[in-house]
Amino acid sequence: MDKQVCYICDKELSRQQRLTSHLQSIHNVQLPVDQQPTKYKTYDSNPDIVIPRTTLYRKRKRENESSPNTLEPNDLFSISEPTSPINVDDDHWLSSESDTQEPFIDNINDNENGNKPVESDDELSVSSFNSTITSYDSDSSDSSLNAETLNNEPCKVLTKSEESYMTFLAYSTRHCLNKESLSDLIELFNVHNPEIVEAVSAKKVREAIGDCNVKLYDVCTKCNSLFPNDEDIVQCSIENCTGLRFKGPLSQQHLHQRKYFFACADVSSQIKDILERKGVFKAATDYRKKCEEDKTTINDMINGELYSSLRNDGGILADDNSISLLFNTDGVPLYNSSRVSIWPVFLVINELPPEMRFSKQNMILFGVWQSKGKPNFLTFFEPFVKEMIMLKNDGFKLTINDTDVTCKAVLLAGSLDLQAKAELLDMMHHNGECGCSTCEEPGIVVQQGKGFTRVYPCRTETPSTRKTEGMLK
């Protein structure tokens, strides 16, 4: 960048703005109006100044989002009127007799012939879900899955006791209470309400959630190896490693205060809950049948060569009750001023139609790693690999149309960005030497601007491709 020089004192300044301020403050030189720096947002005070195009677009977008036709979050839970907020003082707002979803669905249907409400990015719109499912049904006449079937599916009716337990859970989640705090709250509630016939207990509250089968894996902070399932083993079993399992010295290990661990959920139970939901298993089988009938185009993973080979006789997917999975992981920073990040691992069922496959209710969470920096994937994915092998070899039981079937699942692929892919494969990143996961082209470093970058030139000789033996070294 060219430096600016003051024509009075010959002082060098970094840029034109510094020179202007220097002349005005040091030498008291008043610049002409056309040379003075412009003020910020002058179009607010001067109507003759044209508003920038991007600013005008964002302004109109905010006005449209705040228009009366916008669907507010409270509309999802309104009782009598679709746009009325929740009245928490009303005794029957948690009653199982009132269907809290019906007014919202009616509101959407009423707007099909009129003004359509603006859909929120954070909620799955019923209207968009209906349209995508309907388009799928129009191509397959023998499919019984449609939007009306999914919307009219009866939700689980909670009892009065379960509703009471859910209020404790909501309060506990809102204020981040631990198990001990929640137990004390429930005990305090029972003391002040002795007339209640069925006393509330922490066990009953936890049973209202259901068994989510979350397992914690403790990791050694020195060698990144997993500790055994037996929590009485507090010292790392790796030779010459002095790592301890819990916080504090060896004398405080009996307190069991975890310091470095990650959480994993049972994948098979989540898949079972998804496929046993009304209409989901049939949607998966119908969509797979539809894709396999079209031999000319490739519009999904189901049409690929690998999937087709697994569908042949003797393949893991030859049975119509078997499914395939796709996983994804990436890091998300928890705070702007900290290196702490969270790495979740998600899976989806490839046989589901795309509009159902990536919906929130059909996403499968395997595990979550939270730490400073990136996780050690050799440790993080050790239980993941074991569970995928179990799902492929043994499978799990499903109840479809009152019939028990065995479902097996195979992990076909993973979807990651380049940084996460390099960490998962434990190899050089894409901008490093031999950073390609397909070949062994080293690339060359060239100057770009004020820095340097690695490029991969076109060579006459084809570089050697990577092999399994070389990747495992």
N, C-alpha and C positions, 0 to 999 in steps of 0.2 A: 504494500500500500504506500502511495506517495505521501511524504510528509508535507505539512503546510508550514510556511515560514512567514512570520510577522514582518511586514515591510517597514515597521517603525523600529523595533528592537532586535530584529533578525533571530528571534527565538523560534526554534522548531517545535511544532505541535503535531499531534498524531492525526488529526482529521479536521475537516472544515468546520465542524461544530465547535471544536475546541478553539480554533482560530477566531471564530465569531465571538465567543464568550470572552476570550482574551482581549480583543480590541475594545469591547464594551466595558469590561471591568477594570482593566489596567490602564488603558489609554483613553478611556471615555470617548470612544469614537462611535458615533451613531450611524449605523449602516442604512442604506436606502431600504425602502419597504420591500422591494422585490428581492433583496438579499437577506432579509431577516428570516430566521428559522420559523417555520409554520407551527402553529399551536396544534395540540391534539384535539380531535373531534371539533374542528371549527364549524362543521356543517350543522352542529346543534344550535349555535348562536347566529349563524349567517345562512339564511335560506337560499341565497344565491349560489352557494357552493354545492356542487353535486355530491351526493352520498356515494361512497364506493360501492361497487356492485356486490361484493361479498358481504359487506355490512348490511346492505339493503335486503339481500336474500335471507340472512340470518334473522333480521328484524321481522320480516314477513313470516318466517317459519315459527318464531316465538308467538306471534299473534295468532297464527292458525292453531298452534298447540293449546293456547289458552281460550279458544273459542268455545261457545256453549255446546257445540256438537261433539266435543272431545269426551271420550269415555274416561271418567275418573276412577281411581282405584277403589273408592268406596262403593262404586256401582256393583262390584262383584259380590258384595256381601249385604246389599240392601234387602230389607224384608218386605215392606209393603210397596214402596215406590222405588223404581230403578235408580233414581238419583239421590235418594235420601241417605244420609250417613247412618252409621250404627248408633243406636241408642243403648249405651252400656248400662243405663239405669233400668232398662226394661227387663223384667224377670224371665221373659220367654225368648230372649234373643239367642240363647244356646239350646233351646228346646229341640228335641229330635223330631217333633211333629212338623216343624217348619222347614221347608226345603229352601235352603239359602241359595241354591243355584238356579232355581226355576225362573225368578224374575229376570236374572241376567240373560238367560237363554231366550226368554220371550222378548226382551229388549232388543237382542240381536236380530231375531226373526222379524220383528216389526220394522226394522230399518232396512230390510232387504229390498223393499219397494220404494223406500224413501231415502233420507239422508243416512249414509252409513257412518257410524262413529269411527273416529280415528283410533287405530289399534295401538296399544302400548308395546314398547320393545321388550318389556320385562314379563309380559303375560302372553300366553298362547291364546290367540284369538279364536273363539269358537267359530266365527264365520269363516276365517281362513282355513281352519281345520276341516270344516264342512266342505269347503270348495275343493280342497285337495283330495279328500276321500271320495267325493262325488265324482271327480274326474277319473279317479282310479276305477270306480265302479262302472262308469260308462264304457270303459274298454273291456271289462270282464263281466259278461252277463251272468255267469254261473256263480259269482261271488256273492255271498250273503252279508258281507261287511259293508256298512254304509254309515253315513254320519248320524242318521236317526238312531241306529242301533247303539252306537257308542254314547250318544247324548242321553238316551233313555235308559242306559244301564243303571240299575238301582245301586245307589251308594250304601255303604255300610251304615246302619242306623246305630247310633251310640245310645247306651242306656244312661240313665240319670247319674249313676255312679261314675261311668266312664267320662261323662261330660265334666263332672267335678274334678276328676283326676287330670283331665286335659287343661283345666284352668291352672292347676298347680304347675304343670309342665310349661305352660306359656309364661307364667310368672318367673319360673326358674330360668328359662331361656332368655327372657328379657333382661334380667338382672345378673346373668352369668353366675348362678349359684352352683356350688359344688354339692356332692352327695350329703355331706354333713350339714350344710346350711339348709338344704331342702328337707332333711329329716327333722331338723329343729323347727322349721316353719310348720311342718305337718303336725308335730307334737304340740306346738303352740295353738294351732287351729283346733285340735281335739280338746285342749284344756278349756278353751273359751266356748266350745260347743258340746257340752256333755250330753245334750239331749239327742244327739245323732245316734241312731240305732247301730249303723255300720260305721265303725271308726275308720278314718283314713290312715293308711300306712304307706311308707316309702316303697315297699314291695309292690303294693297294688298300683301305685302311680307308675312305677316302671313297667309293670305288666300291661298298662294301657297303651304303651308305645308299641309293644311287640318285641320279639327277640330279634335284634339286628345283628347278633353274632359278631361283635367287634373284638378283635384280638390285638393286643399290644406287643410289639417286638422291641426288646431292649438291645441297643447297639453299643459296643465298646467304643469309647471315645479315642482310644489309642490305635487300635488296629482295624476298626470298622467291621468287626465280625459280630455275628448274632449270638446272644446268650441263649442257653437252653430254655425250654418252657418252664422248667422247675425254678421258681423264683427264690428258692433257698440257696441256689448256686449264685453267689455274688461276685466271684472272681473269674476273670476271663480264662478260658481253657486253652487259649493259644500259647504255645511255648514262648517263654521269655517276655510275655505280655503281663503287665501289672495293672491292667485296667479293672475298675470296679463298676458294678452294675448300677448302683444307686448313688445319690448325692452323699457327700461327706466321706470321712475315713472309714476304715474297716469296722470300727466300733459302732458306727451309726448305720450300717447297712440293714439292720433289722427294722428300721423305720420305713423302708421301701418307698423312698421319695425318688421318683423317676427323674432322670436328667437327660437322657438321649435315647429317643425311641420314635417309632412310627406306628400308625394304626392301620389295620386292614379289616375289611368286611368280607363276609362270605359271599362269593360270587354266585354259587349255585342256587342259594336261596333267593337271591334277587332275580335271577333268570326265571326261576320257578314262579315267583310272584307275577312277573310280567307275562309269561306265556299262559298262565292259568287265568288271566284276566279275560273277561268275556270278549270273544271276537278276535283276540290278538293272534292266537295260534293259527286260526284259519286264514287270517290276513297274511301271515308269513308263508303258509303253504301255497295259497293262491298266487301271491306275488312271485314266488319262485317258479311256479308252473308257468305263469305268464311270460317270464323272462326266458325260460328254457324253450318255449315254443317258437320264439323269434330267433332264428339261427343266423340272420343276415346282419344284425346290428349289435354293437356292444354298448349298452346303456347303463350297465351296473357291474359290480364285482361278480355277480352271479354268472354273467356271460363270459368271464375270463377263462383262460386255458387251465389255470391251476384249480379253480373251482370245478370246472367240468371234469377234470381228471379225478377229483375226489368224489364226484358223483357216480363214477363208473362202478361196476360190480367189484366188491371188495374194498372200496374206498370208505373213508370215515364218514362221508356224507351220503353214501348210497341209501341209507335209511332215511325216509322222509321225516322221521322224528328228530334227526340230528340237525344241528345249527352250526354256524360259523360266527366268529367274533372279530371285531376290529378295535384296537386300543389306541389311546392317545394320552400323552402327558406333556406338560409344559409348566414352567415356573411362573408364579404370580407374586410380585412383591407385596408384603402386607403393610409396610409403612414407607413413606417417601424418604425418611431420614434414617433408614436402617437397612442392613443387608439381609434381614430376615425375609425369607420367601417360603411359599407353600407350593408343593408339587403334588397335585392329585393325579390319579390314574383312572381314566374312564374307559368303559367298553360299551360297544353297541352291537346289536344283533343284525347281521347283514341281510338276513332273509326278510326283515320287515320292510314295508314300503318306505321310501325316503322321508315322507312327511311324518311317519310314525317313528322311524328309526332314530332320528335326532331330537325327538321331543323330550322334555325334561322328565316326564313320567316313565320313559323307557330307557333312560340312561342308567348304566351300571357303574357304581363306584367300587373300585378294588381297594385302594388305599390312599393315604395322605402322609406326606413327609414334610415336616416343618423344621427348618434349621437356617443358620446363616450360611449363605452360599448355596451351591448345588449339592444334591444328594449323591451318595455313593451308590450307583445303580447296581453294582454287583451285589451289594447287601440288600438294597431296597427291593430288587426284583427276584431275590432268592425264593421267598414264599410265593411270589406271583408265578414263577415257572413251575413250582411244585403243584399249585392249584390248577394251572392250565393242563399239565400232564394228567392230573386226576380226572379232570372233565373230559379229556380225550379218551382215556382208557376205561374208566369206570362209569362216567356219566352220573345222572341223578334221576330220581323218579318224578314223573309228572302225572297229574290227573286231568285228562282232557275228555269232556263229555262223559263223566263218570267212569272212565276207563284209565287204568294205570299203565303208563308207557315209560320206557327208559329213553332219556334224551342225552345224547353226547354232544359236546361242543369242542370245536377246534379253533385255535387262534390262527387266522390267516395272515394278517398284516398289522402294521402300526402306522399311524399318521403323526409325524413330528416335524418341527422346523429343523433347520440345519444345526443349530446350536444344541438342541436337545438330542438330536440324532447322534451327534458326535459324542456326547456324554454317555448316552445309552450304549453305544458300540465300543466305548473306551478307546477311541481313536483320535487322530489329529482333526482339528476343526477344518472347516471348508476353506479358510484363508491361510492354512498352514501347508507345509511341505507334505506331499502325498495325501492331501485332504479329501480326495475322491474315494468314495466307498465302492466304486465299480472297477477302477483301474489303478495302476501304480504310477501315474503321471505325476512327477514332482512339481512341475510348474517352475516359473522364474519370477523373480522380484524385479519390478520396474518402478521408476519414479512416477508419481502422479501428484501434480500440484506441489505442495510443500512436504508431502510424505511419500510413502512407498506402498505398493500393493502387489499382491501375487496374481499373476495371470497364467492361463494355460494356452499356449500358442498351438496353432495347427501344425502338426508335424507330419512328415512323410511316413515315418515308421509308427505303426500303431503300438501304443504302450501295452505292456502285459496286463492282463486282467487279474483281479484279486481272486484268491482261492480260499477255501475254508480253512486249510492248514495255516495259511498266512494270517488270516483274521483271528485265529485262536491263539497265536503266539503272544 
